[in-house]
Amino acid sequence: MEVVARDLTGLGLYLARRLSFEGVEQNRVLISVLIVMLINVLGNTGIGN
């Protein structure tokens, strides 16, 4: 958190040290789904080859 705060301050942005997650909804995503998506993106750009 300190590194993020320092970097944002360097960009002229503000980061509150205390964050509230009240009302935030989270969904768990399987890492295998993300890997497949990444492979598809890289394959379409030619970077992965």
DACOR-V53542 format. One line per field, one symbol per residue. ss: DSSP state (H for helix, E for strand, L for the rest). psi: psi as a letter, one per 20 degrees, with the letter a starting at -180 (. if undefined). burial: 1 if it has 9 or more other C-alpha atoms within 8 Angstrom, else 0. A space follows every 10 residues. Layout:
# DACOR-V53542
ss = ???
psi = ???
burial = ???
This chain:
# DACOR-V53542
ss = LHHHHHHHHH LLLLLLLLLL LLLLLLLLLL HHHHHHHHHH HHHHHLLLL
psi = hhggggghhh ijrppphoqp jpipqqpppp hhghgggggg ghhhiihi.
burial = 0000100110 0000000000 0000000000 0001000010 011000000
